[in-house]
Protein backbone atom coordinates (compact mmCIF):
# COMPACT_ATOMS: atom_id res chain seq x y z
CA UNK A 1 0.00 0.00 0.00
CA UNK A 2 1.25 3.47 -0.90
CA UNK A 3 0.95 6.41 1.48
CA UNK A 4 -1.50 8.23 -0.79
CA UNK A 5 -3.72 5.15 -0.92
CA UNK A 6 -3.81 5.08 2.87
CA UNK A 7 -4.49 8.82 3.00
CA UNK A 8 -7.46 8.40 0.69
CA UNK A 9 -8.85 5.34 2.47
CA UNK A 10 -8.65 7.03 5.90
CA UNK A 11 -9.40 10.60 4.85
CA UNK A 12 -12.32 10.83 7.28
CA UNK A 13 -10.34 9.51 10.26
CA UNK A 14 -8.88 12.01 12.72
CA UNK A 15 -6.77 9.32 14.37
CA UNK A 16 -6.24 5.78 13.13
CA UNK A 17 -4.85 2.57 14.50
CA UNK A 18 -2.91 -0.34 13.13
CA UNK A 19 -6.18 -2.30 13.26
CA UNK A 20 -7.85 0.32 11.06
CA UNK A 21 -5.12 -0.18 8.47
CA UNK A 22 -5.33 -3.97 8.68
CA UNK A 23 -9.06 -3.76 8.07
CA UNK A 24 -8.17 -2.25 4.70
CA UNK A 25 -5.12 -4.39 3.94
CA UNK A 26 -4.76 -7.47 6.19
CA UNK A 27 -1.16 -8.10 5.05
CA UNK A 28 0.00 -4.51 5.55
CA UNK A 29 3.74 -4.26 6.24
CA UNK A 30 4.21 -2.29 9.47
CA UNK A 31 7.62 -1.11 8.28
CA UNK A 32 5.76 1.30 5.99
CA UNK A 33 4.51 3.16 9.07
CA UNK A 34 8.04 3.65 10.35
CA UNK A 35 9.09 4.97 6.94
CA UNK A 36 6.18 7.43 6.79
CA UNK A 37 6.89 8.64 10.33
CA UNK A 38 10.55 9.19 9.39
CA UNK A 39 9.47 11.17 6.33
CA UNK A 40 7.14 13.33 8.41
CA UNK A 41 3.99 12.15 6.65
CA UNK A 42 2.34 10.77 9.76
CA UNK A 43 2.84 11.22 13.50
CA UNK A 44 2.83 8.48 16.10
CA UNK A 45 0.58 9.39 19.03
CA UNK A 46 1.14 6.33 21.17
CA UNK A 47 1.79 2.69 20.42
CA UNK A 48 -0.55 1.60 17.65
CA UNK A 49 -2.16 5.03 17.03
CA UNK A 50 -1.30 7.63 14.40
CA UNK A 51 -2.49 10.88 12.82
CA UNK A 52 -1.65 12.39 9.46
CA UNK A 53 0.97 15.13 9.85
CA UNK A 54 -1.14 17.77 8.10
CA UNK A 55 -4.10 17.44 10.48
CA UNK A 56 -5.34 20.63 12.15
CA UNK A 57 -5.09 20.13 15.91
CA UNK A 58 -8.13 22.06 17.07
CA UNK A 59 -9.65 21.42 20.50
CA UNK A 60 -12.30 19.12 19.07
CA UNK A 61 -9.69 17.19 17.11
CA UNK A 62 -7.73 16.63 20.31
CA UNK A 63 -10.92 15.46 22.03
CA UNK A 64 -11.45 12.83 19.33
CA UNK A 65 -7.85 11.68 19.71
CA UNK A 66 -8.21 11.54 23.50
CA UNK A 67 -11.28 9.29 23.22
CA UNK A 68 -9.64 6.99 20.68
CA UNK A 69 -6.24 6.30 22.22
CA UNK A 70 -7.50 5.27 25.67
CA UNK A 71 -10.89 3.61 25.91
CA UNK A 72 -13.31 3.87 27.54
CA UNK A 73 -13.02 7.55 28.32
CA UNK A 74 -14.87 10.83 28.01
CA UNK A 75 -13.76 14.47 28.12
CA UNK A 76 -14.31 15.99 31.58
CA UNK A 77 -12.74 17.94 34.47
CA UNK A 78 -10.95 21.21 33.63
CA UNK A 79 -10.99 20.49 29.89
CA UNK A 80 -14.77 20.24 29.74
CA UNK A 81 -15.25 23.18 32.13
CA UNK A 82 -13.02 25.33 29.94
CA UNK A 83 -14.90 24.31 26.79
CA UNK A 84 -18.18 25.35 28.46
CA UNK A 85 -16.62 28.70 29.42
CA UNK A 86 -16.94 28.01 33.16
CA UNK A 87 -13.29 28.48 34.08
CA UNK A 88 -11.24 31.31 32.62
CA UNK A 89 -7.80 29.78 32.26
CA UNK A 90 -6.43 28.01 29.24
CA UNK A 91 -6.10 24.34 30.18
CA UNK A 92 -2.82 22.46 29.89
CA UNK A 93 -3.56 19.18 28.17
CA UNK A 94 -6.79 17.28 27.57
CA UNK A 95 -8.21 15.65 30.70
CA UNK A 96 -10.62 12.72 30.55
CA UNK A 97 -12.39 10.34 32.90
CA UNK A 98 -11.78 6.62 32.45
CA UNK A 99 -12.50 3.33 34.20
CA UNK A 100 -8.96 2.19 33.39
CA UNK A 101 -5.95 3.09 35.49
CA UNK A 102 -4.89 6.73 35.78
CA UNK A 103 -2.60 7.50 32.85
CA UNK A 104 -0.68 10.35 31.26
CA UNK A 105 0.52 10.54 27.65
CA UNK A 106 2.78 13.33 26.42
CA UNK A 107 2.54 12.98 22.63
CA UNK A 108 3.41 14.75 19.41
CA UNK A 109 -0.23 15.94 19.23
CA UNK A 110 -0.51 17.14 22.82
CA UNK A 111 -0.73 16.13 26.45
CA UNK A 112 -3.48 13.65 27.35
CA UNK A 113 -4.40 13.00 30.98
CA UNK A 114 -6.77 10.29 32.21
CA UNK A 115 -8.15 10.09 35.74
CA UNK A 116 -9.63 6.84 36.94
CA UNK A 117 -13.18 6.78 38.26
CA UNK A 118 -15.24 3.88 39.55
CA UNK A 119 -17.20 2.05 36.84
CA UNK A 120 -20.49 3.09 38.48
CA UNK A 121 -19.48 6.75 38.02
CA UNK A 122 -18.86 6.37 34.30
CA UNK A 123 -22.00 8.19 33.17
CA UNK A 124 -23.21 11.68 32.34
CA UNK A 125 -21.64 12.17 28.91
CA UNK A 126 -22.94 12.50 25.37
CA UNK A 127 -21.57 12.07 21.82
CA UNK A 128 -20.45 15.22 20.02
CA UNK A 129 -19.76 15.23 16.29
CA UNK A 130 -16.95 17.15 14.64
CA UNK A 131 -15.90 16.92 10.98
CA UNK A 132 -16.93 13.33 10.56
CA UNK A 133 -15.52 12.25 13.92
CA UNK A 134 -17.24 11.71 17.25
CA UNK A 135 -16.07 12.20 20.82
CA UNK A 136 -17.72 11.69 24.21
CA UNK A 137 -17.91 14.72 26.48
CA UNK A 138 -19.33 15.16 29.97
CA UNK A 139 -22.46 17.21 30.44
CA UNK A 140 -21.59 20.40 32.28
CA UNK A 141 -23.20 19.09 35.45
CA UNK A 142 -21.11 15.89 35.39
CA UNK A 143 -17.91 17.79 34.58
CA UNK A 144 -18.41 19.97 37.67
CA UNK A 145 -19.12 16.94 39.85
CA UNK A 146 -16.12 15.04 38.45
CA UNK A 147 -14.01 18.11 39.23
CA UNK A 148 -15.34 18.41 42.78
CA UNK A 149 -14.89 14.67 43.33
CA UNK A 150 -11.23 14.92 42.31
CA UNK A 151 -10.71 18.07 44.42
CA UNK A 152 -12.02 17.39 47.96
CA UNK A 153 -10.24 20.57 49.08
CA UNK A 154 -12.87 22.68 47.25
CA UNK A 155 -16.20 22.97 49.01
CA UNK A 156 -17.15 26.36 50.42
CA UNK A 157 -17.95 29.83 49.10
CA UNK A 158 -14.42 31.17 49.53
CA UNK A 159 -12.83 28.20 47.79
CA UNK A 160 -15.27 28.40 44.90
CA UNK A 161 -14.37 32.06 44.51
CA UNK A 162 -10.65 31.30 44.61
CA UNK A 163 -11.13 28.65 41.91
CA UNK A 164 -12.56 31.48 39.78
CA UNK A 165 -15.62 29.67 38.49
CA UNK A 166 -17.42 32.02 36.09
CA UNK A 167 -20.73 32.22 37.86
CA UNK A 168 -22.86 33.90 35.21
CA UNK A 169 -22.43 31.29 32.45
CA UNK A 170 -22.51 28.48 35.02
CA UNK A 171 -25.86 29.61 36.41
CA UNK A 172 -27.25 30.08 32.90
CA UNK A 173 -26.15 26.64 31.67
CA UNK A 174 -26.57 24.34 34.66
CA UNK A 175 -29.71 22.24 34.84
CA UNK A 176 -30.23 21.91 38.60
CA UNK A 177 -32.41 18.80 38.37
CA UNK A 178 -29.73 16.93 36.41
CA UNK A 179 -27.02 18.29 38.71
CA UNK A 180 -28.77 16.99 41.84
CA UNK A 181 -29.62 13.63 40.26
CA UNK A 182 -26.02 13.13 39.17
CA UNK A 183 -24.73 14.20 42.60
CA UNK A 184 -26.90 11.59 44.28
CA UNK A 185 -25.57 8.87 41.99
CA UNK A 186 -22.10 9.40 43.44
CA UNK A 187 -23.47 8.00 46.71
CA UNK A 188 -21.08 10.24 48.64
CA UNK A 189 -22.54 12.48 51.31
CA UNK A 190 -19.49 14.73 51.49
CA UNK A 191 -19.61 15.34 47.74
CA UNK A 192 -23.37 15.88 47.80
CA UNK A 193 -22.93 18.57 50.47
CA UNK A 194 -20.20 20.30 48.46
CA UNK A 195 -22.39 20.10 45.34
CA UNK A 196 -25.20 21.79 47.29
CA UNK A 197 -22.75 24.45 48.46
CA UNK A 198 -21.83 25.08 44.83
CA UNK A 199 -25.46 25.64 43.85
CA UNK A 200 -25.87 28.01 46.81
CA UNK A 201 -22.72 29.81 45.70
CA UNK A 202 -24.20 30.34 42.23
CA UNK A 203 -27.55 31.46 43.66
CA UNK A 204 -25.91 34.20 45.72
CA UNK A 205 -23.20 35.24 43.27
CA UNK A 206 -23.12 38.80 42.02
CA UNK A 207 -22.70 38.97 38.25
Order of alpha helices (4+ residues) and beta strands (2+ residues): alpha-beta-alpha-alpha-beta-beta-alpha-beta-alpha-beta-beta-beta-beta-beta-alpha-alpha-alpha-alpha-alpha
